[in-house]
């Protein structure tokens, strides 16, 4: 990922980013993160409760700590 921050002539902060996109499954992403040394917790993307990802939902929150 490449990120550029700069101030425009009118003083506004301008944010530009360039990054490659790829498609992976949630289990694949978890595996990739673990392989490079992260501890991974996958959670359901649910505003009512914090609970582990069920494996069926198409929405998840990843918490990765190195």
N, C-alpha and C positions, 0 to 999 in steps of 0.2 A: 504494500500500500504506500502510496506517495501522497503526502498532504502538504498543501501550501496555504499559509495564512498571510494576508497582506492588508494594508489599509488603502482604501480607494481615496481618490482626491477629495471626496466630500467627507472623509473621516470614518466611513463605514468599514467594518472588518469584513473582508471577503475570504471565504473558505472555498478551496478547490481540492478535490481529491480524485485520484486515479487508482483503480484497483481492478484486478482480474476477478471475474466471477466464476464460481464453479458450483456444481451440484453434487452433494453427497448426502447420504442418509444420516439420520441422527446417530445410529450406532457406529457408522463409519467415522463421523466427526469425533465422537467420544474416543474411539480407538486411536485415531491419529493424535489427539491431544495426550492420551495416556502414553503413547509410544515416545513422545518427546518430553516426557517427564512431568506432566500435569496431573494433579488430582482432579477428577471430574465428578460433578454432581449434576444430574439432569432432572429438571423439575417440570411439572405441568405448568403451562402458561394459563393460570387460573387466578383470578383476582379474589376468589372466595377462600382459598386455602393454599398452603404450601405443602406439596406432596410430591413424591417421586414420580417421574415420567412413567406413564402406564405402558408405553410402547405402541399404543394405538393412535394417540393424538397426533395431528399434523402440526401442532404448535408446542414449543418447549423453550425453556430457559436453561442455558448452560452456565454453570459456575465452574471456573477452572482456576486452580491455584498451583503455582509452581514454587 
